[in-house]
């Protein structure tokens, strides 16, 4: 069941507010879980459909997410058949989804975030942010670069 976010809106003439609901996608739900819920979800193992959803949002084949998820192609295929990821893979997927939405927030649009994540960046040694995210130190480096971009934009 999708989480619902409530946005108050003002009625132009009456001045009263009304509430409209906007359902979140499963990826948005995952990215915005509190720590306790995220730990529980990762321990249970995330559903593999989230890999498909992320690959669609990034405009990349599912196989390209194998490296950032620390999976061989064969293991990825097996997980896709099983329907659920293991704890380590779930943890990596959670981190990638959070990174994606952090990029969307910092860069202001999903298309810009996708372009940034999949294009070589000078600040990352000419590697793509997605390829840097294959390791935890690389993931931190990408997050730090996003914070740097955000600081430049808002200062």
Buried (B, 14 or more C-beta within 10 A) or exposed (E): EEEEEEEEEEEEEEEEEEEEEEEBEBBBBBBBBEEEEBEEBBEEBBBBEBBEBBBEBBEBEBEEBBBBBBBEEEBBBEBBEEEEBBEEBBBBBBBBBBBBBBBBEBBEEBEEBBEBBBEEBEEBEEBBBBBBBBEEEBBEBBBEBBEEBBEEEEE
